[in-house]
Amino acid sequence: MSTLFEPYTLRSLTIPNRVWMAPMCQYSAGTAGPATGVATDWHFAHYAARATGGTGLILLEATAVSPEGRISPGDLGIWNDDQAAALGRIAAFLKEQGTVPGIQIAHAGRKASTERPWQGGQPLAPAESWQTLAPSPLPFDDGHPLPHQLSTAQIQDVVGQFAAAARRARAAGFEVIEVHGAHGYLINEFLSPHSNHRTDAYGGSFEGRIRLALEVVDAVRAEWPEELPVFFRLSATDWLTENPEDGRQGWTADDTVRLARELRAHGVDLLDVSTGGNAPRAAIPVGPGYQVTFAQRVREETGLPTAAVGLITEARQAEKIVANGQADAVLLGRELLRDPFWARRAAAELGDRATIPPQYAWAV
């Protein structure tokens, strides 16, 4: 058996292999009335295909904990029971295929209220938009609206929204929950001095800037079963040295290691290590596996399990990452959009075998 297709256990949950699907927004939820934020047939077909393709764990896309936490009008939501029920249908099917169903819960912060990417991804017109929220009144980029600076009471409301989302996600049948703290969305905005200019208990020092992240993790962990794992997705660096506008340094790899130790102490079981997204013109050296070294460093220096992401496309590349101890699993994004059956193809190339539905046994 290749290392990539060995089972992996976190708490009492065993995931059948190390080929996992990263959260990737589909921007295809309902957008009107009671259907707002509700998963559609597109979502069912999309995730079902990757499950029948042998993927060990599927993390559903960023699912908003509140209406104003959506990136676009088409984002999934989990702030009401109708949304949770529609997601439960997907979770149940994934489990039937032997795939572990996971979900990422998120708040888009100052990057909310935009068009879908294929419509340009720009801020919505005033008649269609909603108020964006942030740690500080700093627009994400030129042409983006001024976000509302959250008060301490409103920050606690957000923490409560994450807790309620976790409660609904578990009732819907998900077995892994991931807190989205990456890519320039709300929690990431609080972490980075590039976007957090507060001087109260939620800003300033490192301890102040990580306060929201830890409060959200504590609230989610309190709602999540003790026997099931909690993940945290983090941008390991803003890819900034200094912000030329005010001299503030961005979030760094050193900060990531320091936060990882805290997250582990607060009950996080695995760090999903990505990068970037908080500064629109950061220079990012994109290339095959370009984020893997960050996952490796966290794993080696903190003992916290990690999953690696970032242009992982080939079976032997993924096998090497896991076999060499650079990460405990790989999370595939675009490659699984291109090929829902990537896990099965990778297993064949590595002389192994992924789960195959009995209905497809004729093709073996």
N, C-alpha and C positions, 0 to 999 in steps of 0.2 A: 504494500500500500504506500502510495506517495504521502508525504507529509501534508500536502494540500487537501487530501481527502481523508485525513484522520478526523474523527469526531473531536469536538472541543467542548469542555464543560466549564460553565460559570455558575457558581452556587449549585442549585440542583438541576439546572437546565443543561441538556446536552444538545449541541448543534451538530448535525450530521457531517459537515465538512467545513473547510475554512474559506470557501468561495461565497462571499456575501454580497448582497446588492446594496449599494449606497443610496441614500435618499436623493431622488431627482424629481423636482417639481414637474408636474404635467400641466398645470394651469387649466384644468378641464373640469373643475367642479361646477355645480350649479351656481348661478349668479343672481337669481331673482327670488324674492319672497322666502317661503319656508325651505326652498331648495338651495339657498345660499350656503356654500361650503360643503354641500353633500356630495359624496362620491358617486360617480356615474358608471355606466357600463364600460366606458373607456378604462377606468381604473381597474375594474374587475378583470377585463381581458388582458390588460397590460401586466398586472402582477401575477395572474394565473399562468401566463406563458412562461415567466421566469421560474415559477415553482415547478412546472412540469419539465422545465429544462434542467433541473437538478441543483438549483441554487440552495445553499444550506440555510441561509438567513436572509430574509428580505426586510429591509427597513423602509416602510412607506415614507413618502416624501414629506417635507416640512408641512406640518398640519397645525394651523393657527389656533392658539388658545383663546383668541378673542377676535371679533370682527376687524378691529383696527390693527391686529397683528398680522393680517394677510399681506403678502407681497403684492398680489394682484387680485382683481375681483374673482378670478378663477381658482384661487387656492382652496385646498381642503381645509375644513375646520373641524374642531372637536369641542366647541363651546356649548353644544346642546345635544340632547339625547337622540334626535333624529340623525344627526351626523354620525354619532357613535354607532347607531344601528346599521347604517350603510357600510361603515368600515368593518363592522363585525362579520358581515357576509364575506368580505375578502379574507379576513383573518381565519375564518373557519375553513375556507377552501385551501388556503396555504397549508394549514395543519393537516388536512386530509392527504396532501401530497408529500408529507414528511418534511416540509419546509417550516422553519421557525418563523412565526409572524412577529415583526417588530414595527415600531412606529416612532417617528421623530416629532416631538412637539416643539413649537417655535413661536416666536414673536419677532416680526420684521423690523420693529423700531422705526428709525428714520428712513429706512429703505422700503417702507410700505407704500401702498397707494400708487402703484405704477401699472402701466399697460403690460400685457403679456409680451414675452420676448419677441414673438413673431409679429407683434403689432408695434414694435419699436422699443418697448421696455422703458419708455420715458414716463415721468409723472403724469398721472391722470389729469384730465381737464377739470377745472374747479367744480363743475356741475356733477361730476362723477366721483370726485376724490373724497377722502376722509382725512382727519387730522392725524399727522404722524407724531410719534412719541420718541423721546430720546433722553439720555442722561443730561445733555446740554443742548442749548438752542443753536446747533450748528448743522446746516444743511449737508447732506452727503456729498453733493457736487454742485457745480454751477447749474442753475436752472431748476434745482430741486427746492421744494418748499422748506420754510423754516419750521423745524419740529418743535413741538411743545415740550418743555423741560418738565419731566415728571417730578411731582412732589414726593416726599417720603411716604405719605399716605397712599398715593397712587402707585408707588413702587410696591407697597404691600398688596395692593389690589392685583398687580401683575403676578406676584408670587402665588396668590390664591388662585389665579387663573391657571397657572401651571399645575397646581395641586389638583384642581377639578379635572383638568385634562387627563392627568395620570389616572384618576379614579375612573373616568369614563373609558379610557383605553384598556384598563384591566377588565372592566365589565364586558368590553367588546371582544375579549379573548386574546389580546396581544400578550406575548411572553417576554418581549424585550422592549424597553422604552429608552429613547435617547433624547436628552436635552440638547437643543441646538444652541451652542455657544460660539458659533463660528460665522465667517463670511460677512461680517459687518452688520449683522442683525442685532437685536436689542442687547442681549447679554454680552456679545462681543464689543458692542459700543461702550458698555460700562467698563469692561476689562481694560481697554486701551486708552492710554493718555492722549492719543491722537484725537479721540472722539469724546472723552470724558474730561471735562474741565471743571467738575464740581469741587467744592471745598467743604462739603458736609461729610457725613459718615459713609456716603456712597461714592466718594471721589478722593482725589488727592493722593494718598499713599497707596501702595500696592494692596494693603489690607482693606482699604476703603473701596478700591475699584473691583476687588473680587467678591465683595460682600453679597451683591445680588446673585451672582453665580452660586455661591454656597447656600444662600437662603432658598433658592429655587431647588437645588439638589436635595436639601433637607426636606422640603415640602413634598417633593416627588417621592423620595425614599420612604417618607411616612405613609404615603398612600399606596406604595407598590409592595407586593408580597415579599417578605424576607427571603423567600427561596428563589426569587427571580432577579435577573441582573438589570442594573441601570447603566446606560452608556452616556457619555458626554462627548459631543463633537466640538472640537476646538480648532481655531486657526492658530497654528503654532507660531506664526509671525505675521506682522502686517507688511513685511518686506519694505520697511522704512528704516532709515537710520535717524533722520530728523525731519520733522515737518518744517519746511522753510518759512511757513507763515508765522509760526510762534515758537519755534525751537524745541517743541515737545517731541520726545522720542516716541515711536510707536511700540506696540507689543512685540516682545522678542522671544526667541527660543529659550533663553534663560528664564523668562517669566513663565513660560509654559511648563518647564520642569518644576518650578516652584509651585505653580497652581496644581499640577498633577498630584503632588504629594498631599495637598489639602483635599483634593477631590477624593483621593483614595481613602483618607481618614473620614470623609463624610459619606462613604458608602457607594461611591462610583466603582463599578467593576471593570470597565474598559474605556479607554480613551480612543476615540475616532479622530485621527490626527490629519487635519487638512491645513491649508494656509490661505492667507489673503482675504480680500473682499471688503476690507474696512477703509481702504484708501483708493480712490478711483484710478489714480495714475501711478500706482506703485509698479516698479520694474520687477517682474516675476520671471525667473529663469526657467520657463516651462520646458520639460523634456521627459522622456520615459522614467517613471519612478521618482520624479523630482522631489516628492514630499516624504519619501520612505525614511530618509535619514532622521527626520524629526520624530517619527514613530519609534525608531530604533533607540534614539537617545532617551526618550521618556521611559521606555521599557527597561533599558539598562540602568538608568540612574534612579528610578523610583520603584521598580518592581510592579508597577501598574500595567496590566495587559493592554496591548494596543492593537488597532487595526490600521493598516496602511492604505492610502489612496493616492491617486495622481498618475494618470497615464500608465496604468498597469493593464496590458493588453494581451500578453502572450502567456501560455501555460507554463513554460519553463521559467519565465521571469517571475511569475507568481509563486511557483514552487520554491524557487531559490530564496525569495523573501521570507517565506515561512520556515523553510528548512534551516536557514542560516540564523534564525532567531531575530531577524530584524523587526518582525511583528508576529502576532499570534494568528492573524487572519488578513486577507485582502478584501477590500471593498471596491467593487467594480462599478463604475458609473457609465460613461458613454459606451464602453465595450459591450455592456449588457443591453444597451439600447440597440446596438448594431446586431447583436446575436443573443437572443433569449436562451439559446441552448449552449452557451459558452461552457458551462460546467461539464456538460456531457462530452463536449468535444475535447476539453482539457483533460478529462479523465482518460479518454481513449489515447490521447497523445502521450500521457504519462504512464500508460500501461495499467490504468486503474479503471474504476467504474463508478459512475454517479447513479443516484436513484433514478429509476425509469418507471413511469406509470405502467401498470399492467396492460392498459389499453394500447400501449405502444410496443409491447413485447414482440409483436410480429416483425418489427423492424430491427431487432437486435441481431 
